[in-house]
Amino acid sequence: MVTVRFPAVSGLFYPADSQQLVEHIEQLLSTAQPHKSIPKALIVPHAGYIYSGAIAASAYVTLCSFAECIRRVILLGPAHRVAVRGLVLPNVDAFTSPLGRMMIDTAAITNIIHLPQVTVSPQAHVLEHSLEVQLPFLQSTLTDFSIVPLVVGMASAEEVAEVLDCLWGSEETLIIVSSDLSHYQPYAIAQREDSKTVSSILQLN
């Protein structure tokens, strides 16, 4: 029997009705401009779609051109509900959204479960929205894929890098980093701080 993590914020952060959700995402994607090359990683926000859906769509729209290539999605999102140490996996076989079910990539998990910074906790995932809000976008842009959902708590850059190194793969593996960056700051400060982050990323720093 397949164990499932059910949606916690459907109807709050995004439409709970599948048809409304499809139409909403299609509208967001239709106004976004895709890039020409296949991405290895995307940084996307995790607020409600009314606030951040257009920004998320600007990242996800490129996946439509590479839907047949990407077969595994590594999801990393910050813990909002439960304080955790390291990177935390769920204890289920699949996640669901109003658009259907996505299986957990158990083969990939065997590559990281031995690491001391990787643990398993259903409590960390059951109400966490930072990963959940990414799922309908993935289901709308990819065709056949599995997921490795990781809630990230207190962890060093080296600990996260070690996990990603074990999961890196090639073009079949996509990494999604769910982050709102500095959304709590005044706009001018947020722009300045986020520009620093963008610059560091572009320099691979």
Rosetta constraint file for C-alpha pairs under 8 A:
AtomPair CA 2 CA 92 HARMONIC 7.73 0.50
AtomPair CA 2 CA 93 HARMONIC 5.79 0.50
AtomPair CA 2 CA 94 HARMONIC 7.22 0.50
AtomPair CA 3 CA 92 HARMONIC 5.01 0.50
AtomPair CA 3 CA 93 HARMONIC 5.11 0.50
AtomPair CA 3 CA 94 HARMONIC 6.42 0.50
AtomPair CA 4 CA 92 HARMONIC 5.47 0.50
AtomPair CA 4 CA 93 HARMONIC 5.93 0.50
AtomPair CA 4 CA 94 HARMONIC 4.84 0.50
AtomPair CA 4 CA 95 HARMONIC 5.52 0.50
AtomPair CA 4 CA 96 HARMONIC 6.91 0.50
AtomPair CA 5 CA 92 HARMONIC 6.44 0.50
AtomPair CA 5 CA 94 HARMONIC 6.30 0.50
AtomPair CA 5 CA 95 HARMONIC 4.72 0.50
AtomPair CA 5 CA 96 HARMONIC 6.31 0.50
AtomPair CA 5 CA 125 HARMONIC 7.97 0.50
AtomPair CA 5 CA 126 HARMONIC 6.68 0.50
AtomPair CA 6 CA 95 HARMONIC 6.24 0.50
AtomPair CA 6 CA 96 HARMONIC 5.35 0.50
AtomPair CA 6 CA 97 HARMONIC 6.96 0.50
AtomPair CA 6 CA 126 HARMONIC 7.70 0.50
AtomPair CA 7 CA 95 HARMONIC 7.85 0.50
AtomPair CA 7 CA 96 HARMONIC 6.31 0.50
AtomPair CA 7 CA 97 HARMONIC 5.73 0.50
AtomPair CA 7 CA 98 HARMONIC 7.93 0.50
AtomPair CA 7 CA 132 HARMONIC 6.94 0.50
AtomPair CA 8 CA 126 HARMONIC 7.04 0.50
AtomPair CA 8 CA 127 HARMONIC 5.43 0.50
AtomPair CA 8 CA 128 HARMONIC 7.37 0.50
AtomPair CA 8 CA 129 HARMONIC 7.09 0.50
AtomPair CA 8 CA 132 HARMONIC 7.84 0.50
AtomPair CA 9 CA 13 HARMONIC 5.65 0.50
AtomPair CA 9 CA 14 HARMONIC 7.33 0.50
AtomPair CA 9 CA 127 HARMONIC 7.78 0.50
AtomPair CA 9 CA 129 HARMONIC 6.51 0.50
AtomPair CA 9 CA 132 HARMONIC 7.73 0.50
AtomPair CA 9 CA 133 HARMONIC 7.97 0.50
AtomPair CA 10 CA 14 HARMONIC 5.45 0.50
AtomPair CA 10 CA 15 HARMONIC 5.91 0.50
AtomPair CA 10 CA 16 HARMONIC 4.72 0.50
AtomPair CA 10 CA 97 HARMONIC 7.73 0.50
AtomPair CA 10 CA 98 HARMONIC 7.64 0.50
AtomPair CA 11 CA 15 HARMONIC 4.72 0.50
AtomPair CA 11 CA 16 HARMONIC 4.39 0.50
AtomPair CA 11 CA 17 HARMONIC 7.76 0.50
AtomPair CA 12 CA 16 HARMONIC 7.92 0.50
AtomPair CA 12 CA 48 HARMONIC 7.34 0.50
AtomPair CA 13 CA 47 HARMONIC 6.96 0.50
AtomPair CA 13 CA 48 HARMONIC 4.01 0.50
AtomPair CA 13 CA 49 HARMONIC 6.01 0.50
AtomPair CA 13 CA 50 HARMONIC 7.81 0.50
AtomPair CA 13 CA 133 HARMONIC 7.26 0.50
AtomPair CA 14 CA 21 HARMONIC 7.04 0.50
AtomPair CA 14 CA 48 HARMONIC 6.21 0.50
AtomPair CA 14 CA 49 HARMONIC 5.72 0.50
AtomPair CA 14 CA 50 HARMONIC 7.85 0.50
AtomPair CA 14 CA 133 HARMONIC 7.51 0.50
AtomPair CA 15 CA 20 HARMONIC 6.26 0.50
AtomPair CA 15 CA 21 HARMONIC 5.15 0.50
AtomPair CA 16 CA 20 HARMONIC 7.74 0.50
AtomPair CA 16 CA 21 HARMONIC 6.90 0.50
AtomPair CA 16 CA 98 HARMONIC 6.12 0.50
AtomPair CA 17 CA 21 HARMONIC 6.06 0.50
AtomPair CA 17 CA 98 HARMONIC 6.58 0.50
AtomPair CA 18 CA 22 HARMONIC 6.12 0.50
AtomPair CA 18 CA 98 HARMONIC 5.08 0.50
AtomPair CA 18 CA 99 HARMONIC 5.75 0.50
AtomPair CA 19 CA 23 HARMONIC 6.20 0.50
AtomPair CA 20 CA 24 HARMONIC 6.02 0.50
AtomPair CA 21 CA 25 HARMONIC 6.16 0.50
AtomPair CA 21 CA 98 HARMONIC 7.80 0.50
AtomPair CA 21 CA 136 HARMONIC 7.95 0.50
AtomPair CA 22 CA 26 HARMONIC 6.02 0.50
AtomPair CA 22 CA 99 HARMONIC 7.94 0.50
AtomPair CA 22 CA 140 HARMONIC 7.46 0.50
AtomPair CA 23 CA 27 HARMONIC 6.13 0.50
AtomPair CA 24 CA 28 HARMONIC 6.36 0.50
AtomPair CA 25 CA 29 HARMONIC 6.07 0.50
AtomPair CA 25 CA 53 HARMONIC 7.96 0.50
AtomPair CA 25 CA 57 HARMONIC 7.69 0.50
AtomPair CA 25 CA 137 HARMONIC 6.98 0.50
AtomPair CA 25 CA 140 HARMONIC 7.46 0.50
AtomPair CA 26 CA 30 HARMONIC 5.98 0.50
AtomPair CA 26 CA 140 HARMONIC 7.94 0.50
AtomPair CA 27 CA 31 HARMONIC 6.87 0.50
AtomPair CA 28 CA 32 HARMONIC 6.81 0.50
AtomPair CA 28 CA 53 HARMONIC 6.83 0.50
AtomPair CA 28 CA 54 HARMONIC 5.63 0.50
AtomPair CA 28 CA 57 HARMONIC 5.84 0.50
AtomPair CA 29 CA 54 HARMONIC 7.72 0.50
AtomPair CA 29 CA 57 HARMONIC 5.23 0.50
AtomPair CA 29 CA 58 HARMONIC 7.10 0.50
AtomPair CA 29 CA 60 HARMONIC 7.73 0.50
AtomPair CA 29 CA 61 HARMONIC 5.70 0.50
AtomPair CA 32 CA 54 HARMONIC 7.54 0.50
AtomPair CA 32 CA 57 HARMONIC 6.24 0.50
AtomPair CA 32 CA 58 HARMONIC 4.89 0.50
AtomPair CA 32 CA 61 HARMONIC 6.45 0.50
AtomPair CA 33 CA 58 HARMONIC 6.30 0.50
AtomPair CA 33 CA 61 HARMONIC 7.00 0.50
AtomPair CA 33 CA 62 HARMONIC 7.70 0.50
AtomPair CA 34 CA 58 HARMONIC 7.09 0.50
AtomPair CA 34 CA 59 HARMONIC 7.72 0.50
AtomPair CA 34 CA 61 HARMONIC 5.45 0.50
AtomPair CA 34 CA 62 HARMONIC 4.38 0.50
AtomPair CA 35 CA 62 HARMONIC 5.50 0.50
AtomPair CA 36 CA 62 HARMONIC 7.35 0.50
AtomPair CA 38 CA 62 HARMONIC 7.38 0.50
AtomPair CA 38 CA 63 HARMONIC 7.28 0.50
AtomPair CA 38 CA 66 HARMONIC 6.56 0.50
AtomPair CA 38 CA 171 HARMONIC 7.68 0.50
AtomPair CA 39 CA 62 HARMONIC 7.95 0.50
AtomPair CA 39 CA 63 HARMONIC 7.88 0.50
AtomPair CA 39 CA 174 HARMONIC 7.29 0.50
AtomPair CA 40 CA 171 HARMONIC 7.08 0.50
AtomPair CA 40 CA 173 HARMONIC 7.27 0.50
AtomPair CA 40 CA 174 HARMONIC 5.31 0.50
AtomPair CA 40 CA 175 HARMONIC 6.25 0.50
AtomPair CA 41 CA 174 HARMONIC 5.73 0.50
AtomPair CA 41 CA 175 HARMONIC 4.44 0.50
AtomPair CA 41 CA 176 HARMONIC 5.67 0.50
AtomPair CA 41 CA 177 HARMONIC 7.33 0.50
AtomPair CA 42 CA 59 HARMONIC 6.63 0.50
AtomPair CA 42 CA 174 HARMONIC 7.97 0.50
AtomPair CA 42 CA 175 HARMONIC 6.38 0.50
AtomPair CA 42 CA 176 HARMONIC 5.01 0.50
AtomPair CA 42 CA 177 HARMONIC 6.07 0.50
AtomPair CA 43 CA 59 HARMONIC 7.74 0.50
AtomPair CA 43 CA 176 HARMONIC 6.07 0.50
AtomPair CA 43 CA 177 HARMONIC 4.69 0.50
AtomPair CA 43 CA 178 HARMONIC 5.86 0.50
AtomPair CA 43 CA 179 HARMONIC 6.51 0.50
AtomPair CA 44 CA 55 HARMONIC 7.37 0.50
AtomPair CA 44 CA 56 HARMONIC 5.41 0.50
AtomPair CA 44 CA 59 HARMONIC 6.93 0.50
AtomPair CA 44 CA 176 HARMONIC 7.23 0.50
AtomPair CA 44 CA 177 HARMONIC 6.31 0.50
AtomPair CA 44 CA 178 HARMONIC 5.09 0.50
AtomPair CA 44 CA 179 HARMONIC 5.90 0.50
AtomPair CA 44 CA 180 HARMONIC 7.29 0.50
AtomPair CA 45 CA 52 HARMONIC 6.33 0.50
AtomPair CA 45 CA 55 HARMONIC 7.35 0.50
AtomPair CA 45 CA 56 HARMONIC 6.22 0.50
AtomPair CA 45 CA 178 HARMONIC 5.59 0.50
AtomPair CA 45 CA 179 HARMONIC 4.94 0.50
AtomPair CA 45 CA 180 HARMONIC 4.65 0.50
AtomPair CA 45 CA 181 HARMONIC 7.84 0.50
AtomPair CA 46 CA 52 HARMONIC 7.13 0.50
AtomPair CA 46 CA 129 HARMONIC 7.23 0.50
AtomPair CA 46 CA 130 HARMONIC 5.14 0.50
AtomPair CA 46 CA 131 HARMONIC 7.60 0.50
AtomPair CA 46 CA 133 HARMONIC 6.14 0.50
AtomPair CA 46 CA 134 HARMONIC 7.33 0.50
AtomPair CA 46 CA 178 HARMONIC 6.13 0.50
AtomPair CA 46 CA 179 HARMONIC 6.36 0.50
AtomPair CA 46 CA 180 HARMONIC 6.25 0.50
AtomPair CA 47 CA 51 HARMONIC 6.30 0.50
AtomPair CA 47 CA 52 HARMONIC 5.69 0.50
AtomPair CA 47 CA 53 HARMONIC 7.94 0.50
AtomPair CA 47 CA 130 HARMONIC 7.85 0.50
AtomPair CA 47 CA 133 HARMONIC 7.90 0.50
AtomPair CA 47 CA 180 HARMONIC 7.34 0.50
AtomPair CA 48 CA 52 HARMONIC 6.19 0.50
AtomPair CA 48 CA 53 HARMONIC 7.07 0.50
AtomPair CA 48 CA 133 HARMONIC 7.82 0.50
AtomPair CA 49 CA 53 HARMONIC 3.97 0.50
AtomPair CA 49 CA 54 HARMONIC 7.51 0.50
AtomPair CA 52 CA 56 HARMONIC 6.23 0.50
AtomPair CA 53 CA 57 HARMONIC 6.02 0.50
AtomPair CA 54 CA 58 HARMONIC 6.30 0.50
AtomPair CA 55 CA 59 HARMONIC 6.86 0.50
AtomPair CA 56 CA 60 HARMONIC 6.22 0.50
AtomPair CA 57 CA 61 HARMONIC 5.65 0.50
AtomPair CA 57 CA 137 HARMONIC 7.60 0.50
AtomPair CA 58 CA 62 HARMONIC 7.76 0.50
AtomPair CA 60 CA 64 HARMONIC 7.61 0.50
AtomPair CA 60 CA 137 HARMONIC 6.78 0.50
AtomPair CA 60 CA 138 HARMONIC 7.41 0.50
AtomPair CA 60 CA 141 HARMONIC 6.95 0.50
AtomPair CA 61 CA 141 HARMONIC 6.94 0.50
AtomPair CA 62 CA 66 HARMONIC 7.39 0.50
AtomPair CA 63 CA 67 HARMONIC 5.83 0.50
AtomPair CA 63 CA 141 HARMONIC 5.76 0.50
AtomPair CA 63 CA 142 HARMONIC 6.67 0.50
AtomPair CA 64 CA 141 HARMONIC 4.83 0.50
AtomPair CA 64 CA 142 HARMONIC 6.41 0.50
AtomPair CA 66 CA 70 HARMONIC 6.64 0.50
AtomPair CA 66 CA 142 HARMONIC 7.72 0.50
AtomPair CA 67 CA 141 HARMONIC 6.47 0.50
AtomPair CA 67 CA 142 HARMONIC 4.42 0.50
AtomPair CA 67 CA 143 HARMONIC 5.76 0.50
AtomPair CA 67 CA 144 HARMONIC 7.92 0.50
AtomPair CA 68 CA 142 HARMONIC 7.23 0.50
AtomPair CA 68 CA 143 HARMONIC 6.65 0.50
AtomPair CA 68 CA 144 HARMONIC 7.50 0.50
AtomPair CA 69 CA 171 HARMONIC 6.61 0.50
AtomPair CA 69 CA 172 HARMONIC 5.48 0.50
AtomPair CA 70 CA 142 HARMONIC 7.28 0.50
AtomPair CA 70 CA 144 HARMONIC 7.92 0.50
AtomPair CA 70 CA 145 HARMONIC 6.83 0.50
AtomPair CA 70 CA 171 HARMONIC 6.48 0.50
AtomPair CA 70 CA 172 HARMONIC 4.20 0.50
AtomPair CA 70 CA 173 HARMONIC 5.84 0.50
AtomPair CA 70 CA 174 HARMONIC 6.61 0.50
AtomPair CA 71 CA 144 HARMONIC 6.12 0.50
AtomPair CA 71 CA 145 HARMONIC 4.21 0.50
AtomPair CA 71 CA 146 HARMONIC 6.34 0.50
AtomPair CA 71 CA 172 HARMONIC 5.09 0.50
AtomPair CA 71 CA 173 HARMONIC 6.27 0.50
AtomPair CA 72 CA 105 HARMONIC 7.43 0.50
AtomPair CA 72 CA 145 HARMONIC 5.27 0.50
AtomPair CA 72 CA 146 HARMONIC 5.00 0.50
AtomPair CA 72 CA 147 HARMONIC 5.72 0.50
AtomPair CA 72 CA 148 HARMONIC 7.62 0.50
AtomPair CA 72 CA 172 HARMONIC 6.11 0.50
AtomPair CA 72 CA 173 HARMONIC 4.75 0.50
AtomPair CA 72 CA 174 HARMONIC 6.24 0.50
AtomPair CA 73 CA 145 HARMONIC 7.04 0.50
AtomPair CA 73 CA 146 HARMONIC 6.30 0.50
AtomPair CA 73 CA 147 HARMONIC 4.78 0.50
AtomPair CA 73 CA 148 HARMONIC 6.25 0.50
AtomPair CA 73 CA 173 HARMONIC 5.79 0.50
AtomPair CA 73 CA 174 HARMONIC 4.81 0.50
AtomPair CA 73 CA 175 HARMONIC 5.79 0.50
AtomPair CA 73 CA 176 HARMONIC 7.01 0.50
AtomPair CA 74 CA 147 HARMONIC 5.88 0.50
AtomPair CA 74 CA 148 HARMONIC 4.77 0.50
AtomPair CA 74 CA 149 HARMONIC 6.21 0.50
AtomPair CA 74 CA 150 HARMONIC 7.62 0.50
AtomPair CA 74 CA 167 HARMONIC 7.79 0.50
AtomPair CA 74 CA 173 HARMONIC 7.30 0.50
AtomPair CA 74 CA 174 HARMONIC 6.13 0.50
AtomPair CA 74 CA 175 HARMONIC 4.68 0.50
AtomPair CA 74 CA 176 HARMONIC 5.97 0.50
AtomPair CA 75 CA 131 HARMONIC 6.56 0.50
AtomPair CA 75 CA 147 HARMONIC 7.09 0.50
AtomPair CA 75 CA 148 HARMONIC 5.95 0.50
AtomPair CA 75 CA 149 HARMONIC 4.72 0.50
AtomPair CA 75 CA 150 HARMONIC 5.80 0.50
AtomPair CA 75 CA 175 HARMONIC 6.18 0.50
AtomPair CA 75 CA 176 HARMONIC 4.88 0.50
AtomPair CA 75 CA 177 HARMONIC 6.26 0.50
AtomPair CA 75 CA 178 HARMONIC 7.41 0.50
AtomPair CA 76 CA 131 HARMONIC 7.04 0.50
AtomPair CA 76 CA 149 HARMONIC 6.39 0.50
AtomPair CA 76 CA 150 HARMONIC 4.93 0.50
AtomPair CA 76 CA 151 HARMONIC 5.86 0.50
AtomPair CA 76 CA 152 HARMONIC 6.43 0.50
AtomPair CA 76 CA 175 HARMONIC 7.80 0.50
AtomPair CA 76 CA 176 HARMONIC 6.18 0.50
AtomPair CA 76 CA 177 HARMONIC 5.01 0.50
AtomPair CA 76 CA 178 HARMONIC 6.01 0.50
AtomPair CA 77 CA 130 HARMONIC 5.30 0.50
AtomPair CA 77 CA 131 HARMONIC 5.70 0.50
AtomPair CA 77 CA 150 HARMONIC 6.58 0.50
AtomPair CA 77 CA 151 HARMONIC 5.12 0.50
AtomPair CA 77 CA 152 HARMONIC 5.76 0.50
AtomPair CA 77 CA 177 HARMONIC 6.20 0.50
AtomPair CA 77 CA 178 HARMONIC 4.77 0.50
AtomPair CA 77 CA 179 HARMONIC 6.75 0.50
AtomPair CA 78 CA 130 HARMONIC 6.60 0.50
AtomPair CA 78 CA 151 HARMONIC 5.66 0.50
AtomPair CA 78 CA 152 HARMONIC 4.84 0.50
AtomPair CA 78 CA 153 HARMONIC 6.19 0.50
AtomPair CA 78 CA 178 HARMONIC 7.31 0.50
AtomPair CA 78 CA 179 HARMONIC 7.37 0.50
AtomPair CA 79 CA 83 HARMONIC 6.70 0.50
AtomPair CA 79 CA 84 HARMONIC 7.14 0.50
AtomPair CA 79 CA 124 HARMONIC 6.99 0.50
AtomPair CA 79 CA 128 HARMONIC 6.79 0.50
AtomPair CA 79 CA 130 HARMONIC 7.72 0.50
AtomPair CA 79 CA 151 HARMONIC 5.70 0.50
AtomPair CA 79 CA 152 HARMONIC 5.85 0.50
AtomPair CA 79 CA 153 HARMONIC 5.73 0.50
AtomPair CA 80 CA 128 HARMONIC 6.44 0.50
AtomPair CA 80 CA 129 HARMONIC 7.94 0.50
AtomPair CA 80 CA 130 HARMONIC 7.96 0.50
AtomPair CA 81 CA 124 HARMONIC 7.00 0.50
AtomPair CA 81 CA 127 HARMONIC 6.86 0.50
AtomPair CA 81 CA 128 HARMONIC 6.39 0.50
AtomPair CA 82 CA 123 HARMONIC 7.09 0.50
AtomPair CA 82 CA 124 HARMONIC 5.48 0.50
AtomPair CA 83 CA 124 HARMONIC 7.84 0.50
AtomPair CA 83 CA 153 HARMONIC 6.69 0.50
AtomPair CA 84 CA 88 HARMONIC 7.54 0.50
AtomPair CA 84 CA 124 HARMONIC 7.34 0.50
AtomPair CA 84 CA 152 HARMONIC 7.38 0.50
AtomPair CA 84 CA 153 HARMONIC 4.84 0.50
AtomPair CA 84 CA 154 HARMONIC 6.47 0.50
AtomPair CA 85 CA 117 HARMONIC 7.41 0.50
AtomPair CA 85 CA 152 HARMONIC 7.64 0.50
AtomPair CA 85 CA 153 HARMONIC 5.08 0.50
AtomPair CA 85 CA 154 HARMONIC 4.74 0.50
AtomPair CA 85 CA 155 HARMONIC 6.44 0.50
AtomPair CA 86 CA 117 HARMONIC 4.74 0.50
AtomPair CA 86 CA 118 HARMONIC 6.01 0.50
AtomPair CA 86 CA 119 HARMONIC 7.42 0.50
AtomPair CA 86 CA 152 HARMONIC 6.09 0.50
AtomPair CA 86 CA 153 HARMONIC 5.34 0.50
AtomPair CA 86 CA 154 HARMONIC 5.40 0.50
AtomPair CA 86 CA 155 HARMONIC 4.67 0.50
AtomPair CA 86 CA 159 HARMONIC 7.59 0.50
AtomPair CA 87 CA 117 HARMONIC 6.07 0.50
AtomPair CA 87 CA 118 HARMONIC 4.94 0.50
AtomPair CA 87 CA 119 HARMONIC 6.46 0.50
AtomPair CA 87 CA 150 HARMONIC 5.86 0.50
AtomPair CA 87 CA 151 HARMONIC 5.66 0.50
AtomPair CA 87 CA 152 HARMONIC 4.59 0.50
AtomPair CA 87 CA 153 HARMONIC 6.24 0.50
AtomPair CA 87 CA 155 HARMONIC 7.18 0.50
AtomPair CA 87 CA 160 HARMONIC 7.58 0.50
AtomPair CA 88 CA 118 HARMONIC 5.73 0.50
AtomPair CA 88 CA 119 HARMONIC 4.93 0.50
AtomPair CA 88 CA 120 HARMONIC 5.30 0.50
AtomPair CA 88 CA 121 HARMONIC 6.23 0.50
AtomPair CA 88 CA 124 HARMONIC 7.18 0.50
AtomPair CA 88 CA 150 HARMONIC 5.26 0.50
AtomPair CA 88 CA 151 HARMONIC 5.04 0.50
AtomPair CA 88 CA 152 HARMONIC 6.37 0.50
AtomPair CA 88 CA 153 HARMONIC 7.92 0.50
AtomPair CA 89 CA 118 HARMONIC 7.27 0.50
AtomPair CA 89 CA 119 HARMONIC 6.13 0.50
AtomPair CA 89 CA 120 HARMONIC 4.65 0.50
AtomPair CA 89 CA 121 HARMONIC 6.26 0.50
AtomPair CA 89 CA 122 HARMONIC 7.77 0.50
AtomPair CA 89 CA 125 HARMONIC 7.89 0.50
AtomPair CA 89 CA 148 HARMONIC 7.83 0.50
AtomPair CA 89 CA 149 HARMONIC 6.24 0.50
AtomPair CA 89 CA 150 HARMONIC 5.18 0.50
AtomPair CA 89 CA 151 HARMONIC 6.76 0.50
AtomPair CA 90 CA 120 HARMONIC 5.61 0.50
AtomPair CA 90 CA 121 HARMONIC 5.56 0.50
AtomPair CA 90 CA 122 HARMONIC 5.10 0.50
AtomPair CA 90 CA 124 HARMONIC 7.62 0.50
AtomPair CA 90 CA 125 HARMONIC 6.18 0.50
AtomPair CA 90 CA 149 HARMONIC 7.28 0.50
AtomPair CA 90 CA 150 HARMONIC 7.71 0.50
AtomPair CA 91 CA 120 HARMONIC 6.31 0.50
AtomPair CA 91 CA 121 HARMONIC 6.62 0.50
AtomPair CA 91 CA 122 HARMONIC 5.76 0.50
AtomPair CA 92 CA 104 HARMONIC 7.65 0.50
AtomPair CA 92 CA 122 HARMONIC 7.95 0.50
AtomPair CA 93 CA 103 HARMONIC 6.04 0.50
AtomPair CA 93 CA 104 HARMONIC 5.42 0.50
AtomPair CA 94 CA 101 HARMONIC 6.52 0.50
AtomPair CA 94 CA 102 HARMONIC 5.45 0.50
AtomPair CA 94 CA 103 HARMONIC 4.24 0.50
AtomPair CA 94 CA 104 HARMONIC 5.15 0.50
AtomPair CA 95 CA 101 HARMONIC 5.83 0.50
AtomPair CA 95 CA 102 HARMONIC 5.34 0.50
AtomPair CA 95 CA 103 HARMONIC 6.52 0.50
AtomPair CA 95 CA 104 HARMONIC 7.37 0.50
AtomPair CA 96 CA 100 HARMONIC 5.52 0.50
AtomPair CA 96 CA 101 HARMONIC 4.31 0.50
AtomPair CA 96 CA 102 HARMONIC 6.11 0.50
AtomPair CA 97 CA 101 HARMONIC 6.49 0.50
AtomPair CA 97 CA 132 HARMONIC 7.80 0.50
AtomPair CA 97 CA 135 HARMONIC 6.87 0.50
AtomPair CA 97 CA 136 HARMONIC 6.61 0.50
AtomPair CA 98 CA 136 HARMONIC 7.73 0.50
AtomPair CA 99 CA 136 HARMONIC 6.54 0.50
AtomPair CA 99 CA 139 HARMONIC 7.08 0.50
AtomPair CA 102 CA 145 HARMONIC 7.43 0.50
AtomPair CA 102 CA 146 HARMONIC 6.03 0.50
AtomPair CA 102 CA 147 HARMONIC 6.89 0.50
AtomPair CA 103 CA 145 HARMONIC 7.91 0.50
AtomPair CA 103 CA 146 HARMONIC 5.18 0.50
AtomPair CA 103 CA 147 HARMONIC 6.38 0.50
AtomPair CA 104 CA 146 HARMONIC 5.59 0.50
AtomPair CA 104 CA 147 HARMONIC 4.96 0.50
AtomPair CA 104 CA 148 HARMONIC 5.84 0.50
AtomPair CA 104 CA 149 HARMONIC 7.73 0.50
AtomPair CA 105 CA 109 HARMONIC 6.47 0.50
AtomPair CA 105 CA 146 HARMONIC 5.32 0.50
AtomPair CA 105 CA 147 HARMONIC 5.48 0.50
AtomPair CA 105 CA 148 HARMONIC 5.80 0.50
AtomPair CA 106 CA 110 HARMONIC 6.45 0.50
AtomPair CA 107 CA 111 HARMONIC 7.25 0.50
AtomPair CA 108 CA 112 HARMONIC 7.34 0.50
AtomPair CA 108 CA 148 HARMONIC 7.36 0.50
AtomPair CA 108 CA 167 HARMONIC 6.66 0.50
AtomPair CA 109 CA 113 HARMONIC 5.89 0.50
AtomPair CA 109 CA 148 HARMONIC 7.09 0.50
AtomPair CA 110 CA 114 HARMONIC 7.51 0.50
AtomPair CA 111 CA 166 HARMONIC 6.15 0.50
AtomPair CA 111 CA 167 HARMONIC 7.15 0.50
AtomPair CA 112 CA 118 HARMONIC 6.93 0.50
AtomPair CA 112 CA 163 HARMONIC 6.26 0.50
AtomPair CA 112 CA 166 HARMONIC 6.49 0.50
AtomPair CA 112 CA 167 HARMONIC 7.72 0.50
AtomPair CA 113 CA 118 HARMONIC 5.92 0.50
AtomPair CA 113 CA 119 HARMONIC 7.11 0.50
AtomPair CA 114 CA 118 HARMONIC 7.32 0.50
AtomPair CA 115 CA 163 HARMONIC 7.82 0.50
AtomPair CA 117 CA 155 HARMONIC 7.65 0.50
AtomPair CA 117 CA 159 HARMONIC 6.67 0.50
AtomPair CA 121 CA 125 HARMONIC 7.17 0.50
AtomPair CA 122 CA 126 HARMONIC 6.06 0.50
AtomPair CA 123 CA 127 HARMONIC 7.60 0.50
AtomPair CA 124 CA 128 HARMONIC 6.71 0.50
AtomPair CA 124 CA 151 HARMONIC 6.91 0.50
AtomPair CA 125 CA 151 HARMONIC 7.05 0.50
AtomPair CA 128 CA 132 HARMONIC 7.01 0.50
AtomPair CA 129 CA 133 HARMONIC 6.01 0.50
AtomPair CA 130 CA 134 HARMONIC 7.40 0.50
AtomPair CA 130 CA 178 HARMONIC 6.10 0.50
AtomPair CA 130 CA 179 HARMONIC 7.71 0.50
AtomPair CA 131 CA 135 HARMONIC 7.09 0.50
AtomPair CA 131 CA 149 HARMONIC 7.10 0.50
AtomPair CA 131 CA 151 HARMONIC 7.78 0.50
AtomPair CA 131 CA 178 HARMONIC 6.79 0.50
AtomPair CA 133 CA 137 HARMONIC 7.77 0.50
AtomPair CA 134 CA 138 HARMONIC 6.36 0.50
AtomPair CA 134 CA 178 HARMONIC 7.87 0.50
AtomPair CA 135 CA 139 HARMONIC 6.14 0.50
AtomPair CA 136 CA 140 HARMONIC 6.08 0.50
AtomPair CA 137 CA 141 HARMONIC 6.30 0.50
AtomPair CA 138 CA 142 HARMONIC 5.71 0.50
AtomPair CA 139 CA 143 HARMONIC 6.93 0.50
AtomPair CA 155 CA 159 HARMONIC 6.14 0.50
AtomPair CA 155 CA 160 HARMONIC 6.74 0.50
AtomPair CA 156 CA 160 HARMONIC 6.45 0.50
AtomPair CA 157 CA 161 HARMONIC 6.02 0.50
AtomPair CA 158 CA 162 HARMONIC 6.12 0.50
AtomPair CA 159 CA 163 HARMONIC 6.57 0.50
AtomPair CA 160 CA 164 HARMONIC 6.31 0.50
AtomPair CA 161 CA 165 HARMONIC 5.99 0.50
AtomPair CA 162 CA 166 HARMONIC 6.48 0.50
AtomPair CA 163 CA 167 HARMONIC 6.54 0.50
AtomPair CA 164 CA 168 HARMONIC 5.61 0.50
AtomPair CA 167 CA 173 HARMONIC 7.91 0.50
AtomPair CA 168 CA 173 HARMONIC 6.63 0.50
AtomPair CA 169 CA 173 HARMONIC 5.68 0.50
AtomPair CA 181 CA 194 HARMONIC 6.85 0.50
AtomPair CA 182 CA 190 HARMONIC 5.52 0.50
AtomPair CA 182 CA 193 HARMONIC 7.27 0.50
AtomPair CA 182 CA 194 HARMONIC 6.82 0.50
AtomPair CA 183 CA 190 HARMONIC 6.56 0.50
AtomPair CA 184 CA 190 HARMONIC 7.83 0.50
AtomPair CA 185 CA 189 HARMONIC 6.11 0.50
AtomPair CA 185 CA 190 HARMONIC 5.28 0.50
AtomPair CA 186 CA 190 HARMONIC 6.02 0.50
AtomPair CA 187 CA 191 HARMONIC 6.11 0.50
AtomPair CA 188 CA 192 HARMONIC 6.36 0.50
AtomPair CA 189 CA 193 HARMONIC 6.13 0.50
AtomPair CA 190 CA 194 HARMONIC 5.82 0.50
AtomPair CA 191 CA 195 HARMONIC 5.95 0.50
AtomPair CA 192 CA 196 HARMONIC 6.53 0.50
AtomPair CA 193 CA 197 HARMONIC 6.53 0.50
AtomPair CA 194 CA 198 HARMONIC 6.18 0.50
AtomPair CA 195 CA 199 HARMONIC 6.09 0.50
AtomPair CA 196 CA 200 HARMONIC 6.24 0.50
AtomPair CA 197 CA 201 HARMONIC 6.24 0.50
AtomPair CA 198 CA 202 HARMONIC 6.17 0.50
AtomPair CA 199 CA 203 HARMONIC 6.25 0.50
AtomPair CA 200 CA 204 HARMONIC 6.16 0.50
AtomPair CA 200 CA 205 HARMONIC 5.01 0.50
AtomPair CA 201 CA 205 HARMONIC 5.84 0.50
